[in-house]
Amino acid sequence: MMEIAYVCEWEKRPKVNHCPSIPLVCAWSCRNLIAFTSDLKNEEDDKDLSHMIHIIDTDHPWDVYSINSGHTEVISCLEWDQSGSRLLSADGEGQIKCWGMTEHLVNSWECTQSSSVDGDPIIALSWLHNGVKLALHVEKSGSTNFGEKFSWVKFSPSLTLFGGKPMEGWLAVTVSGLVNLCRLRGRVALADIAFTSGGNIVVAATDGRSSSPVQFYKVCVSVVNEKCHIDTELLPSLFMGCTTDPGRRDKYPAVTHLKFLTRENSEQVLLCASSQMGSIVECWSLRKEGLPVNNIFQHRSPMVAEKQPMILKWRILSVACGYVVLSPTSRNIALRCLWLMIILLFSGLALAFHDGSIQILHRLSLHTMGVFYGSSGSSQRVGEEPAIKRQRAGGPTLHFKALQFSWTSLALVGVDNHGKNTHLRHLLFLLEYCMVTGYDWWDVLLHAQPSMVHNLLEKLHEEYMRQNQALQQVLSTRIVAVKASLCKLSSATAARACDFHAKLLLIAISSTLKSLLRPHVLNTPDKSPGDRVSEICAKNTDTDIDKVMINLKTEEFVLDGPPLQSLQQLIQWVGDFVLYLLANLPNQGSIVRPGFGFLQDGASLGMLREMLVMIRIWGLLKPGCLPIYTATSDNQDSMFLLFCLLTKLWLCSGDESHPQDADKTLIDECCLLPSQLLVPSKDWLPINDGVITKIQSKHQLRLQFGKPYTLPGVNPNAQVEVFRSPASRRMDHLRCLHLGISPTEDSKACTRCGCVTMLRSPNKTSAMRQWEQRWIMNCLCGATVSARESE
């Protein structure tokens, strides 16, 4: 079943007209970025706008970034690489351009490489395979072991360097048959590219006539003496089934679509033939079959009789027909994001028809799994009767000219000529898949209802704790990021989102501070200095911070002054966080507030104790790096007091299976903290204006490119405003710096969580550079999508 999540369209301009002859192209990356082209034309100067490439982030669809590609002909292909950071574009003149992010920003792109086959239009384009393939076993989705649900498949790269390292590159097929598919080159109208586990490339090609064979070629790419060599081999071909049926031989004269089922499955292909009266879709599979041997040869050669020769042969699996209604085109272009609900994951095939409908078919049987009616925005499951019979409109009909699934197949984007409850287990399975692969999970969140958030959090944590220790360590930060994004979907869990966001920053600061420690002798022991700090602090339950320091080797903490001073803002954040946590301990009984999740989190409280000890030692070497507190008494030892109270709280949560509530004595001592130290306000969550929190009501949103959307009369972040500082204060959330009311420095913002940070570093020390290197490509929330903030 499908529903429209939002519709984002261009602002209607009187001098911009729609050109129906221009095809539209769309591509969806693993980072949930969508690249698409338009078919607009400026009537005033007859300027063709179809050479523009538009890139959007699905959570901020109004922030469209348009690239003047420089292509001289209509763009025919768009292809993302497997990391989602580079984009290939090709046109009808044979030009291919590679686009890359500038400074890893989604709204800043530049052409990094290009190639050209002059005058030979490109009809198929693909990146070479890098040999990385993770198999997803849907039948084992109920297993508790991630190793059984997901497994790495032996898959050879298309082209390798010395030592087997995959070589980057791309492959294109042109109208004239380049790559040299055969000795006698002929016209190629449609083509598609797939890869085999042995490192070979398979190209399917047809001249566009259903009466002609669909040819398949094996392409081998190699580099010899710094020159690229391409060898091709003809594979078994096929004729479409509709041409062999006398009753339908002339009914579908043109082949309009040719697609492999997946880019890593060259043994199954989908073909579509059409006419003005309708279309037919055929699913073919390549199988090994025994070759019959005449009895004469069997008697003369007993070996032939024992082992029957095998050949590869294409067999048709299923056929689906559809009636196509041709209609005039409209004068606008829109981008529609639909959420898709399929019981059998990754088994759907989307077909768009000229009457505006989209049918979801099973990829092998081609049985209809669901129908979406674009004109009315309604959907229908198989076997259901529509509530209202659709009437054929006499005016222009909206229909989709390009469709593209997300990488998890849970969302579908359609570019048109107009400018429900998923099983909890399936969502959990896909969230785990995104955790293991590193794919963006935005499209999975589309299906998570606010009422499902709590159960998803509990189930996700249970599955995570069942994994081995090594895998838990690898996924430790990613699962916290997934939990934080889930909690933002419901107002009831907004405070927990604050806790998870703070925990991500806490883990990052802790690992950075520990990495500064160096052993005082060259022969390094089995445990690093950071591990020894953790071990000693875990064993020593003394509430006196100075007594804990005695057991540590202070030589490992000797650092120069500049590195320590440059990290003062991170150290200040740790000190403020401990103070806020303890001062609000007595207030946690009434409502769930930020920080509640830390009160019984022994691991996080222990991490805070370790950092206070390290900061105390560094303060003896460089007093300027210590956190600054405003005390009511001049002789108040603030860190000594905070460590004492933190240790008592940590001891209460020592047993994770049976944590204890803080005793009354500790609560009374924490009640006195505001009268001893000034408790700072905390900016818990950055402001996130993404669309994911606005479409949970399942009401269709109408958006416009270039104009941010807010719900009428409703603050989209009202449930978490209480956890934020005033809007006038600008923060660098990653450097923990106040930027002022009107910052002059260029900054970038994460399009998922809203974290803001400066593009240029104000510090030049190695310690601060080490911290900033963490956030060049990734955000604190795990997202890899950031955009430069506008003035």
C-alpha positions in Angstrom: 0.0 0.0 0.0 1.3 3.5 -0.9 0.5 7.0 0.3 1.9 10.3 -0.7 4.2 11.8 2.0 4.7 15.1 0.3 4.6 16.9 -3.1 7.3 19.5 -3.8 6.9 21.6 -7.0 8.4 24.5 -8.7 7.0 27.9 -8.3 4.7 28.7 -11.3 6.4 31.2 -13.5 4.6 32.6 -16.6 7.6 32.5 -18.8 8.6 28.9 -18.1 6.9 26.3 -20.2 6.8 22.5 -20.2 8.4 20.6 -23.0 6.8 17.1 -23.2 9.5 15.7 -25.6 12.3 15.9 -23.0 12.7 12.7 -20.9 13.1 13.0 -17.1 15.8 11.1 -15.2 15.9 10.4 -11.4 18.4 8.7 -9.1 18.3 8.0 -5.3 21.5 7.6 -3.3 22.2 5.6 -0.1 22.4 9.0 1.7 18.8 9.7 0.8 19.8 12.3 -1.7 17.7 12.6 -4.9 19.1 13.9 -8.2 16.6 14.6 -11.0 16.3 16.6 -14.2 13.4 18.8 -15.4 11.7 19.3 -18.7 11.2 23.1 -18.5 11.9 25.6 -21.1 12.1 29.4 -20.9 9.7 30.9 -23.5 11.3 34.3 -23.4 14.7 33.4 -24.7 13.9 29.8 -25.7 16.5 28.6 -23.1 16.4 24.9 -22.4 16.4 24.3 -18.6 16.7 20.5 -19.0 20.5 20.7 -18.8 20.1 21.5 -15.1 20.7 18.8 -12.4 18.6 19.3 -9.3 19.7 17.7 -6.0 17.6 17.6 -2.8 17.8 16.0 0.6 14.6 14.1 1.2 14.2 15.6 4.7 14.6 19.1 3.3 13.0 18.8 -0.2 12.5 22.6 -0.5 16.2 23.3 -0.3 16.9 22.3 -3.9 20.4 22.8 -5.3 20.5 23.2 -9.1 23.7 22.5 -11.0 24.3 24.1 -14.4 25.8 21.0 -15.8 27.2 22.4 -19.0 25.8 19.5 -21.0 25.0 20.5 -24.5 22.2 18.0 -25.0 19.4 16.5 -22.9 20.7 14.6 -19.9 19.9 10.9 -20.4 21.5 9.2 -17.4 22.1 9.9 -13.7 24.0 7.5 -11.5 25.1 7.7 -7.8 28.2 5.9 -6.6 27.9 3.4 -3.7 28.9 6.0 -1.1 26.3 8.5 -2.3 28.8 11.3 -2.5 29.5 11.3 -6.3 27.1 11.6 -9.2 27.6 10.7 -12.9 25.6 12.5 -15.6 25.5 11.7 -19.3 23.8 13.3 -22.3 22.8 12.8 -25.8 26.1 14.2 -27.2 28.2 11.6 -25.5 29.5 13.7 -22.7 29.9 12.2 -19.2 30.6 14.2 -16.1 31.5 13.2 -12.6 30.2 15.5 -9.8 31.5 15.6 -6.3 30.6 17.4 -3.1 32.7 20.5 -2.2 33.8 20.2 1.4 31.3 17.4 1.8 28.3 19.8 1.5 25.1 18.7 -0.1 24.5 22.2 -1.6 27.9 22.6 -3.1 29.0 20.5 -6.1 31.7 20.7 -8.7 32.7 18.7 -11.7 35.8 16.6 -10.8 36.2 14.5 -14.0 34.7 14.2 -17.5 35.0 12.1 -20.6 33.4 12.3 -24.0 32.4 10.1 -27.0 31.6 12.9 -29.4 28.3 12.6 -31.2 27.4 9.2 -29.7 24.5 9.5 -27.2 24.8 7.7 -23.9 21.9 5.3 -23.1 23.3 3.4 -20.1 25.8 4.3 -17.4 27.1 2.6 -14.3 29.9 2.8 -11.8 32.3 -0.2 -11.8 31.5 -2.5 -8.9 33.8 -2.2 -5.9 33.4 -5.8 -4.8 31.4 -5.0 -1.6 28.1 -6.8 -1.3 26.1 -7.5 1.9 23.4 -10.1 1.5 20.2 -9.6 3.5 18.4 -12.8 4.5 14.8 -11.9 4.9 13.9 -15.4 5.9 16.1 -15.1 8.9 14.8 -11.7 10.1 13.6 -13.3 13.3 17.1 -14.4 14.2 18.9 -12.7 17.1 22.3 -12.9 15.5 23.2 -10.1 13.0 25.7 -12.5 11.4 22.8 -14.7 10.3 20.6 -11.8 9.1 23.3 -10.1 7.1 26.4 -11.7 5.5 29.2 -10.5 3.3 29.1 -12.2 -0.1 32.2 -13.1 -2.1 32.0 -10.6 -5.0 35.0 -9.6 -7.2 35.5 -6.0 -8.2 35.0 -5.1 -11.9 38.6 -3.8 -12.1 41.4 -4.3 -9.6 44.7 -2.6 -8.9 47.8 -4.3 -7.4 46.9 -6.4 -4.4 43.3 -6.8 -5.5 42.3 -3.3 -4.5 39.2 -2.2 -6.5 39.8 0.5 -9.1 37.3 3.3 -9.5 35.7 4.1 -12.8 32.5 3.9 -14.9 31.1 2.1 -17.9 28.9 3.6 -20.5 26.9 2.2 -23.5 26.2 4.4 -26.5 23.7 4.3 -29.3 26.2 2.9 -31.7 27.1 0.0 -29.5 30.1 1.3 -27.6 31.4 -0.4 -25.4 32.3 -2.6 -28.5 29.6 -5.1 -27.8 30.1 -7.1 -31.0 32.2 -7.0 -34.1 29.3 -5.7 -36.2 28.2 -2.7 -34.3 24.5 -1.7 -34.7 22.1 0.7 -33.3 21.2 0.3 -29.6 18.1 2.0 -28.3 18.0 0.6 -24.8 20.6 -1.0 -22.6 21.2 -1.9 -19.0 24.3 -3.0 -17.0 24.7 -5.6 -14.3 27.6 -7.4 -12.5 28.6 -11.0 -11.8 30.3 -12.3 -8.7 33.3 -13.2 -10.8 34.1 -9.6 -11.6 32.5 -9.6 -15.1 30.0 -7.1 -16.5 26.9 -8.1 -18.3 25.3 -5.7 -20.8 21.7 -6.2 -22.1 20.9 -4.3 -25.3 18.1 -4.0 -27.9 17.5 -1.8 -30.9 14.0 -0.9 -29.6 12.0 -3.2 -31.8 10.1 -6.0 -30.2 10.7 -8.2 -33.3 14.5 -8.0 -32.8 16.4 -10.1 -30.3 17.5 -8.8 -26.9 21.2 -9.3 -26.9 23.4 -10.0 -23.8 27.1 -9.5 -23.7 29.8 -10.3 -21.1 32.3 -7.5 -20.8 35.7 -7.9 -19.2 37.7 -4.8 -18.3 41.5 -4.9 -17.6 44.4 -2.5 -17.4 47.6 -3.5 -19.2 50.6 -1.2 -19.3 48.4 1.7 -18.0 46.0 1.2 -20.9 42.4 0.0 -20.5 41.4 -3.2 -22.5 37.8 -4.3 -23.0 36.9 -7.7 -24.2 33.3 -8.8 -25.0 31.7 -12.1 -25.4 28.2 -12.8 -26.8 25.9 -14.5 -24.3 22.5 -16.3 -25.0 19.9 -13.9 -26.4 16.1 -13.9 -26.3 13.0 -12.8 -28.2 10.2 -11.3 -26.3 7.3 -13.7 -25.7 4.7 -11.3 -27.2 6.4 -11.5 -30.6 6.2 -15.3 -30.7 2.5 -15.2 -30.0 0.6 -14.8 -33.4 -2.2 -13.0 -31.6 0.1 -10.3 -30.1 2.9 -10.2 -32.7 2.0 -6.7 -34.0 0.2 -5.4 -30.9 3.4 -4.2 -29.1 5.9 -3.1 -31.7 8.3 -1.1 -29.5 10.5 -2.1 -26.5 10.3 0.8 -24.1 12.0 -0.5 -21.0 14.9 -2.9 -20.4 16.1 -3.5 -16.8 18.0 -6.1 -14.8 16.2 -7.1 -11.6 19.2 -5.8 -9.6 22.6 -4.5 -10.5 24.1 -7.6 -9.0 21.7 -10.1 -10.6 22.5 -10.6 -14.3 20.3 -13.7 -14.6 16.9 -12.0 -14.3 15.7 -9.3 -16.6 12.5 -7.3 -17.1 11.3 -6.2 -20.5 8.4 -3.9 -21.4 6.9 -3.5 -24.9 4.3 -0.8 -25.6 2.0 0.7 -28.1 -0.7 3.4 -28.1 -3.2 0.9 -26.8 -1.3 -0.7 -23.9 1.8 -2.3 -22.5 3.1 -5.7 -21.6 5.8 -6.6 -19.1 7.8 -9.8 -19.2 10.1 -11.3 -16.6 12.9 -13.6 -17.9 15.4 -15.8 -16.1 18.6 -17.4 -17.3 18.8 -21.0 -16.3 21.0 -24.0 -16.9 19.3 -26.8 -18.9 20.4 -30.1 -20.1 21.1 -30.5 -23.8 19.4 -33.5 -25.3 21.9 -35.9 -27.0 21.0 -38.2 -29.9 21.1 -42.0 -29.1 23.8 -42.5 -31.7 26.2 -40.3 -29.8 25.2 -41.9 -26.5 26.2 -45.4 -27.7 29.5 -44.2 -29.2 30.5 -42.2 -26.2 29.4 -43.5 -22.8 30.8 -40.4 -21.1 28.2 -38.3 -22.9 25.4 -40.6 -21.6 26.6 -40.4 -18.0 27.0 -36.6 -17.9 24.5 -34.6 -20.0 25.9 -31.4 -21.5 24.4 -28.2 -20.0 23.6 -24.9 -21.7 22.4 -21.5 -20.6 18.9 -20.6 -21.8 16.5 -17.8 -21.1 13.1 -18.8 -19.9 10.1 -16.5 -19.4 8.8 -16.5 -15.8 5.7 -14.3 -15.9 3.8 -11.8 -18.0 1.7 -8.7 -17.0 -0.4 -6.5 -19.2 -1.7 -3.0 -18.6 -4.0 -0.6 -20.4 -2.3 2.8 -21.1 -4.4 6.0 -21.4 -2.5 8.6 -23.3 -3.2 12.1 -22.1 -2.0 15.7 -22.7 0.8 16.9 -20.5 0.6 19.6 -17.9 2.6 22.8 -17.6 4.5 22.2 -14.4 6.8 19.7 -12.8 6.6 18.2 -9.3 8.6 15.8 -7.2 6.5 13.4 -5.2 7.8 11.3 -2.3 5.6 8.3 -1.5 5.9 5.9 1.4 5.5 2.3 0.3 4.3 -0.6 2.4 5.3 -4.1 1.2 4.9 -7.2 3.3 7.7 -9.1 1.4 10.6 -6.7 1.6 12.6 -5.9 -1.5 10.2 -7.9 -3.7 8.3 -5.1 -5.4 8.4 -3.7 -8.8 6.9 -0.2 -9.5 5.2 0.5 -12.9 3.9 3.9 -13.8 1.0 4.3 -16.3 -0.2 7.2 -18.3 -3.5 7.4 -16.4 -1.5 8.5 -13.4 -1.6 5.2 -11.5 1.4 3.2 -10.1 1.2 -0.6 -9.7 3.4 -2.5 -7.4 4.1 -6.0 -8.8 5.9 -9.0 -7.4 9.3 -8.9 -9.1 9.1 -12.6 -10.2 5.4 -13.5 -10.6 4.4 -10.0 -11.6 1.2 -10.4 -9.6 -0.3 -7.1 -8.5 0.6 -6.3 -4.9 -1.0 -2.8 -4.7 -2.2 0.1 -6.8 -1.8 3.8 -6.3 -4.0 6.3 -8.1 -2.0 9.5 -8.5 -4.9 11.7 -9.5 -6.8 11.1 -6.3 -3.9 10.3 -4.0 -5.6 7.0 -2.9 -4.3 3.5 -2.8 -5.7 0.1 -2.9 -4.5 -3.3 -1.9 -5.0 -6.5 -3.9 -8.5 -7.8 -3.4 -10.0 -4.6 -2.1 -12.8 -2.7 -3.8 -12.2 1.0 -4.2 -14.4 3.2 -2.0 -15.2 5.5 -4.8 -15.0 4.5 -8.5 -12.6 6.7 -10.3 -14.0 8.8 -13.1 -12.0 9.5 -16.2 -11.2 13.2 -16.3 -11.5 15.1 -19.5 -8.6 17.4 -18.7 -4.9 16.8 -18.5 -3.9 13.8 -16.4 -1.0 13.8 -14.0 1.4 10.9 -14.6 4.9 10.0 -13.5 7.8 10.2 -16.0 10.5 8.8 -13.7 10.4 6.5 -10.6 13.1 5.5 -8.2 13.1 3.3 -5.1 15.2 4.2 -2.0 18.0 1.8 -1.1 15.8 0.0 1.5 12.8 0.0 -0.9 10.6 1.6 1.7 10.1 4.8 -0.2 9.5 5.7 -3.8 10.1 9.0 -5.5 8.3 10.0 -8.7 8.9 12.9 -11.0 5.7 13.8 -12.7 4.6 16.0 -15.5 2.8 18.3 -13.1 5.6 19.9 -11.9 -0.2 1.2 6.7 1.0 -0.1 9.4 4.1 -2.0 8.7 5.0 -4.9 10.9 7.3 -3.8 13.8 9.6 -6.7 13.0 10.2 -5.5 9.4 11.0 -2.0 10.6 13.4 -3.4 13.2 15.0 -5.6 10.5 15.6 -2.6 8.3 17.0 -0.4 11.0 19.4 -3.2 11.8 20.3 -3.4 8.1 21.0 0.3 8.0 23.2 0.1 11.2 25.3 -2.7 9.7 25.7 -1.1 6.2 25.9 2.5 7.2 23.0 3.5 4.9 20.9 6.5 5.9 17.7 5.3 7.6 15.4 8.3 6.8 13.1 6.3 4.5 12.7 3.7 7.3 11.6 6.4 9.7 8.7 7.2 7.3 6.9 4.1 8.6 7.6 4.5 12.3 4.4 5.8 14.0 4.8 7.7 17.2 3.0 4.9 19.0 5.7 2.4 17.8 8.7 4.4 19.0 8.9 2.9 22.5 8.6 -0.7 21.3 11.2 -0.1 18.5 13.6 1.3 21.0 13.2 -1.6 23.4 13.5 -4.3 20.6 16.5 -2.6 19.0 18.3 -2.5 22.3 17.5 -6.1 23.1 18.8 -7.2 19.6 21.9 -5.2 20.1 22.7 -6.6 23.5 22.5 -10.2 22.0 25.4 -9.5 19.7 29.0 -10.4 20.5 31.2 -7.8 22.2 33.2 -6.9 19.1 30.1 -6.1 17.0 28.6 -4.2 19.9 31.7 -2.0 20.0 31.6 -1.3 16.2 27.9 -0.4 16.4 28.0 1.4 19.8 27.6 5.0 18.4 25.4 4.1 15.5 22.7 2.5 17.6 22.6 5.6 19.8 22.2 7.8 16.7 19.3 5.5 15.5 17.6 5.8 18.9 18.0 9.6 18.9 16.3 9.9 15.5 13.5 7.6 16.6 12.8 9.5 19.7 12.3 12.8 17.8 9.3 11.3 16.1 7.2 11.4 19.3 6.7 14.2 21.8 6.6 11.6 24.6 10.2 10.6 23.9 11.6 14.0 23.1 13.5 14.1 26.4 15.2 10.8 25.5 16.3 12.3 22.2 18.1 14.9 24.2 19.8 12.2 26.3 20.9 10.2 23.2 22.2 13.3 21.5 24.2 14.2 24.7 25.5 10.6 24.9 26.9 10.8 21.4 28.8 14.0 22.2 30.0 12.4 25.5 31.3 9.3 23.8 33.2 11.4 21.2 34.8 13.7 23.8 35.8 10.8 26.0 37.5 8.9 23.1 39.3 12.1 22.1 40.6 12.9 25.5 41.8 9.4 26.1 43.6 9.3 22.7 45.8 12.2 24.0 47.3 9.9 26.6 50.7 8.4 25.7 52.6 5.5 27.5 55.7 6.8 29.2 57.8 3.9 27.9 58.3 2.7 24.3 57.4 -0.9 24.9 53.7 -0.4 25.1 51.8 -2.7 27.5 48.8 -4.8 26.6 46.4 -2.0 27.7 46.5 1.6 26.5 46.7 4.4 29.0 43.0 5.2 28.3 42.0 1.6 29.2 44.1 1.7 32.4 42.2 4.9 33.4 38.9 3.1 32.9 40.0 0.0 34.8 41.4 2.0 37.8 38.3 4.3 38.0 36.0 1.3 37.8 37.8 -0.5 40.7 38.3 2.5 42.9 34.9 3.6 44.4 36.4 6.3 46.6 34.5 9.6 46.5 37.7 11.6 46.9 39.0 12.5 43.5 42.6 13.1 44.8 42.8 9.6 46.2 41.7 8.2 42.8 44.5 10.2 41.1 47.2 8.6 43.3 46.7 5.2 41.6 47.4 6.7 38.1 50.7 7.2 36.3 50.8 10.9 35.9 53.6 10.7 33.4 51.1 9.5 30.8 49.1 12.7 31.3 52.0 15.1 30.5 50.9 17.3 27.5 52.0 20.6 26.2 49.9 23.6 27.2 48.5 24.6 23.8 46.7 21.3 23.1 45.0 21.3 26.5 44.0 25.0 26.2 42.5 24.4 22.8 40.2 21.7 24.2 38.9 23.9 27.0 35.5 24.3 25.5 35.0 20.5 25.4 36.3 20.2 28.9 33.9 23.0 29.9 31.0 21.1 28.3 31.8 18.0 30.4 32.0 20.1 33.6 28.7 21.9 32.9 27.0 18.6 32.0 27.9 17.0 35.3 26.7 20.0 37.2 23.4 20.1 35.3 22.9 16.4 35.8 23.4 16.5 39.5 21.5 19.8 40.1 18.4 18.4 38.3 18.5 15.0 40.1 15.8 16.1 42.6 13.5 17.3 39.8 13.3 14.0 37.9 10.3 12.6 39.9 7.6 14.8 38.3 8.1 14.7 34.5 10.7 13.1 32.3 13.3 15.8 31.7 16.6 15.7 29.7 19.2 13.9 31.7 16.8 11.3 33.1 18.3 8.6 31.0 21.8 9.1 32.6 20.7 8.7 36.2 20.7 4.9 35.9 23.2 4.5 33.1 26.3 3.2 34.9 28.5 3.2 31.8 27.9 6.9 31.0 28.3 7.9 34.7 31.5 6.0 34.8 32.7 7.7 31.7 32.1 11.1 33.3 34.0 10.1 36.4 37.0 9.1 34.2 37.0 12.4 32.4 36.8 14.4 35.7 39.9 12.5 36.9 41.8 13.2 33.7 40.8 16.9 33.8 41.9 17.2 37.4 45.4 15.9 36.5 45.6 18.2 33.5 44.5 21.1 35.7 47.7 20.7 37.7 49.8 21.1 34.6 47.7 23.8 32.9 45.1 25.5 35.2 43.7 27.4 32.2 42.1 24.2 30.8 40.0 23.5 33.9 36.2 24.1 33.6 35.1 27.5 35.0 32.4 27.5 37.7 30.7 30.4 39.4 30.8 29.6 43.1 29.2 31.4 46.0 32.2 30.7 48.2 35.8 31.5 47.4 37.2 28.3 49.0 34.8 26.0 47.2 36.6 23.1 45.4 34.0 22.6 42.7 35.5 19.6 41.0 36.0 17.8 44.3 32.3 18.4 45.2 31.0 17.3 41.8 33.2 14.1 41.7 32.0 13.2 45.2 28.3 13.5 44.3 28.8 11.8 40.9 30.5 8.8 42.5 27.6 8.3 44.9 25.2 8.4 41.9 27.4 6.0 40.0 27.4 3.6 42.9 23.6 3.5 42.9 23.5 2.5 39.3 26.4 0.0 39.5 24.2 -3.0 38.9 22.7 -2.4 35.4 20.2 -5.3 35.8 18.9 -3.9 39.1 19.7 -0.2 39.4 18.9 1.5 42.6 17.3 4.9 43.0 19.4 7.7 44.6 19.1 7.8 48.3 17.6 10.7 50.2 21.0 11.9 51.5 22.3 12.3 47.9 19.2 14.0 46.8 19.5 16.5 49.7 23.1 17.2 48.8 22.1 17.8 45.2 19.4 20.2 46.3 22.1 22.4 47.8 24.1 22.5 44.5 22.2 25.6 43.0 23.1 27.5 46.2 26.7 26.6 45.9 27.3 26.7 42.1 25.6 28.6 39.3 23.9 26.0 37.2 24.3 26.8 33.4 21.5 26.4 30.9 21.9 23.6 28.4 21.3 23.8 24.7 20.2 20.2 24.5 19.0 19.8 20.9 19.8 21.7 17.7 16.9 23.0 15.8 15.8 20.6 13.1 13.2 21.7 10.6 13.2 18.5 8.6 10.1 17.1 7.0 10.3 13.7 8.7 8.6 15.1 11.9 5.8 16.8 9.9 4.5 13.8 8.0 3.8 11.5 10.9 0.2 12.4 10.7 0.0 10.8 7.3 -1.4 13.9 5.7 -0.1 14.8 2.3 2.1 18.0 2.4 2.3 20.4 -0.5 5.8 22.0 -0.7 7.5 24.4 -3.0 11.1 24.4 -4.0 13.0 27.3 -2.4 10.4 27.9 0.3 10.8 26.2 3.7 7.6 24.7 5.1 6.1 25.1 8.5 2.7 23.7 9.7 0.1 26.5 9.8 -0.2 27.9 13.3 1.9 25.1 14.8 5.5 25.2 15.9 7.0 21.9 14.5 9.5 21.7 17.4 7.1 22.8 20.2 7.6 19.6 22.1 11.3 20.2 22.5 11.5 24.0 22.7 11.8 23.7 26.5 15.1 21.9 26.0 16.7 24.6 23.9 18.4 27.9 24.5 16.8 31.1 23.1 16.8 31.3 19.4 18.9 34.4 19.4 21.9 32.4 20.6 23.9 30.6 17.9 25.9 27.6 18.9 28.7 25.6 17.2 27.3 22.3 18.5 30.4 20.3 17.6 33.0 22.7 19.0 30.8 23.7 21.9 31.3 27.4 21.2 28.9 30.3 21.3 28.9 32.0 18.0 26.9 35.1 19.1 23.7 36.6 17.7 25.0 37.4 14.2 28.0 35.2 13.5 30.4 36.3 10.7 32.0 32.9 10.1 30.7 30.6 7.4 29.0 27.6 8.8 27.3 24.3 7.8 24.3 22.5 9.2 23.4 18.8 9.3 20.2 18.3 7.4 19.1 15.4 9.7 19.6 16.7 13.3 20.4 20.4 12.6 23.8 20.5 14.2 25.6 23.7 13.2 29.4 24.1 13.0 31.9 26.5 11.4 33.4 25.5 8.1 36.8 26.9 9.1 38.6 26.0 12.3 39.6 28.9 14.6 42.3 26.6 16.2 45.4 25.3 14.7 46.6 22.9 17.4 46.9 19.2 16.6 44.5 18.2 19.4 41.7 20.3 18.1 42.4 19.2 14.5 42.0 15.6 15.7 38.6 16.5 17.1 37.5 18.4 14.0 38.6 15.6 11.7 35.8 13.5 13.1 33.2 15.8 11.6 34.5 16.5 8.1 32.3 13.9 6.5 30.0 12.8 9.3 27.8 14.6 11.8 27.4 13.7 15.5 24.1 12.0 14.7 25.7 9.7 12.2 24.4 11.5 9.1 26.6 12.2 6.1 24.5 15.0 4.7 25.4 18.6 5.6 24.6 21.9 3.8 26.2 25.3 3.8 24.0 27.8 5.7 22.7 30.7 3.7 23.4 34.2 4.8 
